[in-house]
């Protein structure tokens, strides 16, 4: 993914269906859509959960 610059770019390339909010992690730390990527980074997507 050498041409991907941000977390948002990487997620967009996955072409996932819109399922609502999600927590973004980069190398285990909180990230944002505009967080820049480096070679070897690990992006984790955690779906939002609710309960009651």
PQR file with spaces between the fields and no chain letter, atoms N, CA, C, O and H, PARSE charges and radii, in Angstrom:
ATOM       1  N    UNK     1       0.824   -1.190    0.000 -0.4000 1.5000
ATOM       2  CA   UNK     1       0.000    0.000    0.000 -0.0000 2.0000
ATOM       3  C    UNK     1       0.866    1.250    0.000  0.5500 1.7000
ATOM       4  O    UNK     1       0.560    2.207    0.711 -0.5500 1.4000
ATOM       5  N    UNK     2       1.903    1.261   -0.756 -0.4000 1.5000
ATOM       6  CA   UNK     2       2.841    2.374   -0.728 -0.0000 2.0000
ATOM       7  C    UNK     2       2.221    3.693   -1.177  0.5500 1.7000
ATOM       8  O    UNK     2       2.754    4.754   -0.854 -0.5500 1.4000
ATOM       9  H    UNK     2       2.151    0.483   -1.334  0.4000 1.0000
ATOM      10  N    UNK     3       1.089    3.656   -1.927 -0.4000 1.5000
ATOM      11  CA   UNK     3       0.477    4.895   -2.386 -0.0000 2.0000
ATOM      12  C    UNK     3      -0.593    5.412   -1.423  0.5500 1.7000
ATOM      13  O    UNK     3      -1.220    6.435   -1.701 -0.5500 1.4000
ATOM      14  H    UNK     3       0.656    2.793   -2.189  0.4000 1.0000
ATOM      15  N    UNK     4      -0.814    4.734   -0.309 -0.4000 1.5000
ATOM      16  CA   UNK     4      -1.819    5.158    0.668 -0.0000 2.0000
ATOM      17  C    UNK     4      -1.168    6.092    1.678  0.5500 1.7000
ATOM      18  O    UNK     4      -0.111    5.785    2.228 -0.5500 1.4000
ATOM      19  H    UNK     4      -0.305    3.904   -0.084  0.4000 1.0000
ATOM      20  N    UNK     5      -1.809    7.241    1.919 -0.4000 1.5000
ATOM      21  CA   UNK     5      -1.194    8.237    2.786 -0.0000 2.0000
ATOM      22  C    UNK     5      -1.814    8.314    4.179  0.5500 1.7000
ATOM      23  O    UNK     5      -1.120    8.642    5.142 -0.5500 1.4000
ATOM      24  H    UNK     5      -2.668    7.490    1.472  0.4000 1.0000
ATOM      25  N    UNK     6      -3.123    8.015    4.305 -0.4000 1.5000
ATOM      26  CA   UNK     6      -3.793    8.180    5.593 -0.0000 2.0000
ATOM      27  C    UNK     6      -4.602    6.936    5.955  0.5500 1.7000
ATOM      28  O    UNK     6      -4.828    6.059    5.121 -0.5500 1.4000
ATOM      29  H    UNK     6      -3.687    7.748    3.523  0.4000 1.0000
ATOM      30  N    UNK     7      -5.030    6.879    7.211 -0.4000 1.5000
ATOM      31  CA   UNK     7      -5.900    5.790    7.661 -0.0000 2.0000
ATOM      32  C    UNK     7      -7.179    5.783    6.818  0.5500 1.7000
ATOM      33  O    UNK     7      -7.641    4.718    6.408 -0.5500 1.4000
ATOM      34  H    UNK     7      -4.846    7.591    7.889  0.4000 1.0000
ATOM      35  N    UNK     8      -7.744    6.944    6.560 -0.4000 1.5000
ATOM      36  CA   UNK     8      -8.959    7.042    5.747 -0.0000 2.0000
ATOM      37  C    UNK     8      -8.773    6.479    4.353  0.5500 1.7000
ATOM      38  O    UNK     8      -9.670    5.821    3.825 -0.5500 1.4000
ATOM      39  H    UNK     8      -7.369    7.809    6.893  0.4000 1.0000
ATOM      40  N    UNK     9      -7.611    6.730    3.742 -0.4000 1.5000
ATOM      41  CA   UNK     9      -7.316    6.179    2.418 -0.0000 2.0000
ATOM      42  C    UNK     9      -7.289    4.650    2.464  0.5500 1.7000
ATOM      43  O    UNK     9      -7.825    3.985    1.578 -0.5500 1.4000
ATOM      44  H    UNK     9      -6.883    7.264    4.171  0.4000 1.0000
ATOM      45  N    UNK    10      -6.665    4.105    3.498 -0.4000 1.5000
ATOM      46  CA   UNK    10      -6.562    2.649    3.632 -0.0000 2.0000
ATOM      47  C    UNK    10      -7.939    2.020    3.808  0.5500 1.7000
ATOM      48  O    UNK    10      -8.238    1.003    3.182 -0.5500 1.4000
ATOM      49  H    UNK    10      -6.229    4.645    4.219  0.4000 1.0000
ATOM      50  N    UNK    11      -8.779    2.612    4.651 -0.4000 1.5000
ATOM      51  CA   UNK    11     -10.123    2.076    4.889 -0.0000 2.0000
ATOM      52  C    UNK    11     -10.955    2.162    3.610  0.5500 1.7000
ATOM      53  O    UNK    11     -11.693    1.229    3.293 -0.5500 1.4000
ATOM      54  H    UNK    11      -8.536    3.438    5.160  0.4000 1.0000
ATOM      55  N    UNK    12     -10.846    3.258    2.879 -0.4000 1.5000
ATOM      56  CA   UNK    12     -11.599    3.419    1.632 -0.0000 2.0000
ATOM      57  C    UNK    12     -11.228    2.341    0.619  0.5500 1.7000
ATOM      58  O    UNK    12     -12.088    1.878   -0.131 -0.5500 1.4000
ATOM      59  H    UNK    12     -10.246    4.016    3.137  0.4000 1.0000
ATOM      60  N    UNK    13      -9.971    1.939    0.589 -0.4000 1.5000
ATOM      61  CA   UNK    13      -9.528    0.903   -0.354 -0.0000 2.0000
ATOM      62  C    UNK    13     -10.140   -0.451   -0.044  0.5500 1.7000
ATOM      63  O    UNK    13     -10.203   -1.311   -0.922 -0.5500 1.4000
ATOM      64  H    UNK    13      -9.272    2.315    1.198  0.4000 1.0000
ATOM      65  N    UNK    14     -10.590   -0.659    1.183 -0.4000 1.5000
ATOM      66  CA   UNK    14     -11.204   -1.937    1.560 -0.0000 2.0000
ATOM      67  C    UNK    14     -12.621   -2.079    1.009  0.5500 1.7000
ATOM      68  O    UNK    14     -13.151   -3.188    0.943 -0.5500 1.4000
ATOM      69  H    UNK    14     -10.538    0.039    1.897  0.4000 1.0000
ATOM      70  N    UNK    15     -13.236   -0.965    0.613 -0.4000 1.5000
ATOM      71  CA   UNK    15     -14.594   -0.953    0.066 -0.0000 2.0000
ATOM      72  C    UNK    15     -15.581   -1.684    0.976  0.5500 1.7000
ATOM      73  O    UNK    15     -16.376   -2.501    0.512 -0.5500 1.4000
ATOM      74  H    UNK    15     -12.805   -0.065    0.667  0.4000 1.0000
ATOM      75  N    UNK    16     -15.522   -1.384    2.270 -0.4000 1.5000
ATOM      76  CA   UNK    16     -16.423   -1.990    3.245 -0.0000 2.0000
ATOM      77  C    UNK    16     -17.803   -1.352    3.149  0.5500 1.7000
ATOM      78  O    UNK    16     -17.917   -0.175    2.808 -0.5500 1.4000
ATOM      79  H    UNK    16     -14.876   -0.721    2.647  0.4000 1.0000
ATOM      80  N    UNK    17     -18.860   -2.121    3.449 -0.4000 1.5000
ATOM      81  CA   UNK    17     -20.197   -1.517    3.469 -0.0000 2.0000
ATOM      82  C    UNK    17     -20.317   -0.543    4.635  0.5500 1.7000
ATOM      83  O    UNK    17     -19.678   -0.721    5.672 -0.5500 1.4000
ATOM      84  H    UNK    17     -18.767   -3.078    3.726  0.4000 1.0000
ATOM      85  N    UNK    18     -21.137    0.480    4.458 -0.4000 1.5000
ATOM      86  CA   UNK    18     -21.390    1.446    5.533 -0.0000 2.0000
ATOM      87  C    UNK    18     -22.130    0.745    6.664  0.5500 1.7000
ATOM      88  O    UNK    18     -23.281    0.344    6.495 -0.5500 1.4000
ATOM      89  H    UNK    18     -21.656    0.624    3.615  0.4000 1.0000
ATOM      90  N    UNK    19     -21.491    0.596    7.802 -0.4000 1.5000
ATOM      91  CA   UNK    19     -22.129   -0.089    8.924 -0.0000 2.0000
ATOM      92  C    UNK    19     -22.226    0.799   10.153  0.5500 1.7000
ATOM      93  O    UNK    19     -22.606    0.324   11.223 -0.5500 1.4000
ATOM      94  H    UNK    19     -20.555    0.922    7.940  0.4000 1.0000
ATOM      95  N    UNK    20     -21.896    2.058   10.027 -0.4000 1.5000
ATOM      96  CA   UNK    20     -21.983    2.968   11.164 -0.0000 2.0000
ATOM      97  C    UNK    20     -20.620    3.362   11.686  0.5500 1.7000
ATOM      98  O    UNK    20     -19.612    3.262   10.986 -0.5500 1.4000
ATOM      99  H    UNK    20     -21.586    2.444    9.158  0.4000 1.0000
ATOM     100  N    UNK    21     -20.606    3.806   12.911 -0.4000 1.5000
ATOM     101  CA   UNK    21     -19.392    4.300   13.546 -0.0000 2.0000
ATOM     102  C    UNK    21     -18.399    3.177   13.811  0.5500 1.7000
ATOM     103  O    UNK    21     -18.785    2.027   14.020 -0.5500 1.4000
ATOM     104  H    UNK    21     -21.425    3.887   13.479  0.4000 1.0000
ATOM     105  N    UNK    22     -17.111    3.525   13.800 -0.4000 1.5000
ATOM     106  CA   UNK    22     -16.084    2.565   14.168 -0.0000 2.0000
ATOM     107  C    UNK    22     -14.918    3.281   14.828  0.5500 1.7000
ATOM     108  O    UNK    22     -14.648    4.450   14.553 -0.5500 1.4000
ATOM     109  H    UNK    22     -16.797    4.459   13.630  0.4000 1.0000
ATOM     110  N    UNK    23     -14.245    2.565   15.690 -0.4000 1.5000
ATOM     111  CA   UNK    23     -13.043    3.060   16.341 -0.0000 2.0000
ATOM     112  C    UNK    23     -11.866    2.697   15.454  0.5500 1.7000
ATOM     113  O    UNK    23     -11.760    1.561   14.993 -0.5500 1.4000
ATOM     114  H    UNK    23     -14.464    1.615   15.913  0.4000 1.0000
ATOM     115  N    UNK    24     -10.982    3.654   15.211 -0.4000 1.5000
ATOM     116  CA   UNK    24      -9.804    3.430   14.380 -0.0000 2.0000
ATOM     117  C    UNK    24      -8.575    3.355   15.267  0.5500 1.7000
ATOM     118  O    UNK    24      -8.349    4.230   16.103 -0.5500 1.4000
ATOM     119  H    UNK    24     -11.068    4.577   15.585  0.4000 1.0000
ATOM     120  N    UNK    25      -7.783    2.310   15.085 -0.4000 1.5000
ATOM     121  CA   UNK    25      -6.528    2.167   15.811 -0.0000 2.0000
ATOM     122  C    UNK    25      -5.389    2.062   14.812  0.5500 1.7000
ATOM     123  O    UNK    25      -5.524    1.436   13.760 -0.5500 1.4000
ATOM     124  H    UNK    25      -7.967    1.599   14.406  0.4000 1.0000
ATOM     125  N    UNK    26      -4.275    2.676   15.149 -0.4000 1.5000
ATOM     126  CA   UNK    26      -3.062    2.575   14.346 -0.0000 2.0000
ATOM     127  C    UNK    26      -1.957    2.092   15.263  0.5500 1.7000
ATOM     128  O    UNK    26      -1.545    2.798   16.184 -0.5500 1.4000
ATOM     129  H    UNK    26      -4.165    3.185   16.003  0.4000 1.0000
ATOM     130  N    UNK    27      -1.482    0.885   15.005 -0.4000 1.5000
ATOM     131  CA   UNK    27      -0.465    0.256   15.852 -0.0000 2.0000
ATOM     132  C    UNK    27      -0.911    0.196   17.315  0.5500 1.7000
ATOM     133  O    UNK    27      -0.104    0.358   18.230 -0.5500 1.4000
ATOM     134  H    UNK    27      -1.817    0.311   14.258  0.4000 1.0000
ATOM     135  N    UNK    28      -2.213   -0.041   17.518 -0.4000 1.5000
ATOM     136  CA   UNK    28      -2.756   -0.197   18.863 -0.0000 2.0000
ATOM     137  C    UNK    28      -3.149    1.090   19.566  0.5500 1.7000
ATOM     138  O    UNK    28      -3.675    1.047   20.679 -0.5500 1.4000
ATOM     139  H    UNK    28      -2.869   -0.173   16.775  0.4000 1.0000
ATOM     140  N    UNK    29      -2.904    2.239   18.938 -0.4000 1.5000
ATOM     141  CA   UNK    29      -3.263    3.531   19.526 -0.0000 2.0000
ATOM     142  C    UNK    29      -4.399    4.167   18.732  0.5500 1.7000
ATOM     143  O    UNK    29      -4.539    3.927   17.533 -0.5500 1.4000
ATOM     144  H    UNK    29      -2.476    2.274   18.034  0.4000 1.0000
ATOM     145  N    UNK    30      -5.208    4.980   19.412 -0.4000 1.5000
ATOM     146  CA   UNK    30      -6.317    5.657   18.745 -0.0000 2.0000
ATOM     147  C    UNK    30      -5.813    6.474   17.562  0.5500 1.7000
ATOM     148  O    UNK    30      -4.778    7.136   17.639 -0.5500 1.4000
ATOM     149  H    UNK    30      -5.094    5.175   20.386  0.4000 1.0000
ATOM     150  N    UNK    31      -6.569    6.415   16.462 -0.4000 1.5000
ATOM     151  CA   UNK    31      -6.196    7.142   15.251 -0.0000 2.0000
ATOM     152  C    UNK    31      -7.421    7.870   14.706  0.5500 1.7000
ATOM     153  O    UNK    31      -8.540    7.660   15.173 -0.5500 1.4000
ATOM     154  H    UNK    31      -7.410    5.878   16.400  0.4000 1.0000
ATOM     155  N    UNK    32      -7.197    8.715   13.727 -0.4000 1.5000
ATOM     156  CA   UNK    32      -8.250    9.478   13.075 -0.0000 2.0000
ATOM     157  C    UNK    32      -8.149    9.243   11.572  0.5500 1.7000
ATOM     158  O    UNK    32      -7.122    8.774   11.083 -0.5500 1.4000
ATOM     159  H    UNK    32      -6.287    8.886   13.348  0.4000 1.0000
ATOM     160  N    UNK    33      -9.216    9.568   10.835 -0.4000 1.5000
ATOM     161  CA   UNK    33      -9.225    9.342    9.388 -0.0000 2.0000
ATOM     162  C    UNK    33      -8.018    9.996    8.717  0.5500 1.7000
ATOM     163  O    UNK    33      -7.480    9.451    7.753 -0.5500 1.4000
ATOM     164  H    UNK    33     -10.051    9.949   11.232  0.4000 1.0000
ATOM     165  N    UNK    34      -7.588   11.150    9.212 -0.4000 1.5000
ATOM     166  CA   UNK    34      -6.501   11.891    8.568 -0.0000 2.0000
ATOM     167  C    UNK    34      -5.109   11.517    9.096  0.5500 1.7000
ATOM     168  O    UNK    34      -4.116   12.105    8.668 -0.5500 1.4000
ATOM     169  H    UNK    34      -8.025   11.593    9.995  0.4000 1.0000
ATOM     170  N    UNK    35      -5.021   10.548   10.022 -0.4000 1.5000
ATOM     171  CA   UNK    35      -3.724   10.121   10.552 -0.0000 2.0000
ATOM     172  C    UNK    35      -2.877    9.533    9.428  0.5500 1.7000
ATOM     173  O    UNK    35      -3.330    8.647    8.703 -0.5500 1.4000
ATOM     174  H    UNK    35      -5.828   10.070   10.370  0.4000 1.0000
ATOM     175  N    UNK    36      -1.648   10.027    9.285 -0.4000 1.5000
ATOM     176  CA   UNK    36      -0.760    9.559    8.217 -0.0000 2.0000
ATOM     177  C    UNK    36      -0.190    8.186    8.537  0.5500 1.7000
ATOM     178  O    UNK    36       0.077    7.860    9.694 -0.5500 1.4000
ATOM     179  H    UNK    36      -1.280   10.746    9.874  0.4000 1.0000
ATOM     180  N    UNK    37      -0.008    7.383    7.483 -0.4000 1.5000
ATOM     181  CA   UNK    37       0.538    6.037    7.617 -0.0000 2.0000
ATOM     182  C    UNK    37       2.015    6.005    7.268  0.5500 1.7000
ATOM     183  O    UNK    37       2.507    6.827    6.495 -0.5500 1.4000
ATOM     184  H    UNK    37      -0.225    7.648    6.544  0.4000 1.0000
ATOM     185  N    UNK    38       2.711    5.039    7.854 -0.4000 1.5000
ATOM     186  CA   UNK    38       4.100    4.737    7.517 -0.0000 2.0000
ATOM     187  C    UNK    38       4.177    3.270    7.133  0.5500 1.7000
ATOM     188  O    UNK    38       3.281    2.495    7.465 -0.5500 1.4000
ATOM     189  H    UNK    38       2.312    4.371    8.482  0.4000 1.0000
ATOM     190  N    UNK    39       5.238    2.879    6.437 -0.4000 1.5000
ATOM     191  CA   UNK    39       5.420    1.473    6.079 -0.0000 2.0000
ATOM     192  C    UNK    39       5.388    0.610    7.327  0.5500 1.7000
ATOM     193  O    UNK    39       6.018    0.937    8.333 -0.5500 1.4000
ATOM     194  H    UNK    39       5.967    3.509    6.167  0.4000 1.0000
ATOM     195  N    UNK    40       4.650   -0.498    7.262 -0.4000 1.5000
ATOM     196  CA   UNK    40       4.589   -1.434    8.370 -0.0000 2.0000
ATOM     197  C    UNK    40       3.527   -1.138    9.410  0.5500 1.7000
ATOM     198  O    UNK    40       3.359   -1.920   10.346 -0.5500 1.4000
ATOM     199  H    UNK    40       4.138   -0.764    6.445  0.4000 1.0000
ATOM     200  N    UNK    41       2.796   -0.022    9.275 -0.4000 1.5000
ATOM     201  CA   UNK    41       1.732    0.301   10.229 -0.0000 2.0000
ATOM     202  C    UNK    41       0.621   -0.744   10.167  0.5500 1.7000
ATOM     203  O    UNK    41       0.371   -1.338    9.118 -0.5500 1.4000
ATOM     204  H    UNK    41       2.933    0.613    8.515  0.4000 1.0000
ATOM     205  N    UNK    42      -0.040   -0.959   11.298 -0.4000 1.5000
ATOM     206  CA   UNK    42      -1.180   -1.869   11.382 -0.0000 2.0000
ATOM     207  C    UNK    42      -2.412   -1.053   11.742  0.5500 1.7000
ATOM     208  O    UNK    42      -2.468   -0.422   12.797 -0.5500 1.4000
ATOM     209  H    UNK    42       0.163   -0.477   12.150  0.4000 1.0000
ATOM     210  N    UNK    43      -3.404   -1.074   10.849 -0.4000 1.5000
ATOM     211  CA   UNK    43      -4.668   -0.372   11.067 -0.0000 2.0000
ATOM     212  C    UNK    43      -5.690   -1.390   11.551  0.5500 1.7000
ATOM     213  O    UNK    43      -5.865   -2.443   10.937 -0.5500 1.4000
ATOM     214  H    UNK    43      -3.359   -1.587    9.991  0.4000 1.0000
ATOM     215  N    UNK    44      -6.367   -1.074   12.658 -0.4000 1.5000
ATOM     216  CA   UNK    44      -7.399   -1.946   13.216 -0.0000 2.0000
ATOM     217  C    UNK    44      -8.715   -1.185   13.247  0.5500 1.7000
ATOM     218  O    UNK    44      -8.767   -0.038   13.692 -0.5500 1.4000
ATOM     219  H    UNK    44      -6.225   -0.219   13.156  0.4000 1.0000
ATOM     220  N    UNK    45      -9.783   -1.828   12.771 -0.4000 1.5000
ATOM     221  CA   UNK    45     -11.121   -1.242   12.780 -0.0000 2.0000
ATOM     222  C    UNK    45     -11.951   -1.981   13.815  0.5500 1.7000
ATOM     223  O    UNK    45     -12.076   -3.204   13.759 -0.5500 1.4000
ATOM     224  H    UNK    45      -9.742   -2.759   12.409  0.4000 1.0000
ATOM     225  N    UNK    46     -12.519   -1.239   14.761 -0.4000 1.5000
ATOM     226  CA   UNK    46     -13.332   -1.830   15.820 -0.0000 2.0000
ATOM     227  C    UNK    46     -14.742   -1.258   15.691  0.5500 1.7000
ATOM     228  O    UNK    46     -14.929   -0.050   15.831 -0.5500 1.4000
ATOM     229  H    UNK    46     -12.417   -0.245   14.806  0.4000 1.0000
ATOM     230  N    UNK    47     -15.741   -2.112   15.424 -0.4000 1.5000
ATOM     231  CA   UNK    47     -17.107   -1.590   15.294 -0.0000 2.0000
ATOM     232  C    UNK    47     -17.614   -1.031   16.618  0.5500 1.7000
ATOM     233  O    UNK    47     -17.318   -1.558   17.690 -0.5500 1.4000
ATOM     234  H    UNK    47     -15.589   -3.093   15.310  0.4000 1.0000
ATOM     235  N    UNK    48     -18.381    0.042   16.517 -0.4000 1.5000
ATOM     236  CA   UNK    48     -18.987    0.631   17.716 -0.0000 2.0000
ATOM     237  C    UNK    48     -20.041   -0.326   18.257  0.5500 1.7000
ATOM     238  O    UNK    48     -20.760   -0.972   17.495 -0.5500 1.4000
ATOM     239  H    UNK    48     -18.622    0.471   15.646  0.4000 1.0000
ATOM     240  N    UNK    49     -20.123   -0.408   19.575 -0.4000 1.5000
ATOM     241  CA   UNK    49     -21.119   -1.276   20.195 -0.0000 2.0000
ATOM     242  C    UNK    49     -21.985   -0.444   21.128  0.5500 1.7000
ATOM     243  O    UNK    49     -21.550    0.564   21.684 -0.5500 1.4000
ATOM     244  H    UNK    49     -19.539    0.117   20.195  0.4000 1.0000
ATOM     245  N    UNK    50     -23.192   -0.883   21.278 -0.4000 1.5000
ATOM     246  CA   UNK    50     -24.079   -0.240   22.243 -0.0000 2.0000
ATOM     247  C    UNK    50     -24.843   -1.324   22.977  0.5500 1.7000
ATOM     248  O    UNK    50     -25.000   -2.445   22.494 -0.5500 1.4000
ATOM     249  H    UNK    50     -23.546   -1.702   20.826  0.4000 1.0000
ATOM     250  N    UNK    51     -25.291   -0.971   24.106 -0.4000 1.5000
ATOM     251  CA   UNK    51     -26.030   -1.955   24.890 -0.0000 2.0000
ATOM     252  C    UNK    51     -27.067   -1.273   25.752  0.5500 1.7000
ATOM     253  O    UNK    51     -27.221   -0.051   25.744 -0.5500 1.4000
ATOM     254  H    UNK    51     -25.164   -0.060   24.498  0.4000 1.0000
ATOM     255  N    UNK    52     -27.745   -2.072   26.466 -0.4000 1.5000
ATOM     256  CA   UNK    52     -28.748   -1.429   27.281 -0.0000 2.0000
ATOM     257  C    UNK    52     -29.305   -2.286   28.339  0.5500 1.7000
ATOM     258  O    UNK    52     -30.169   -1.848   29.098 -0.5500 1.4000
ATOM     259  H    UNK    52     -27.621   -3.064   26.473  0.4000 1.0000
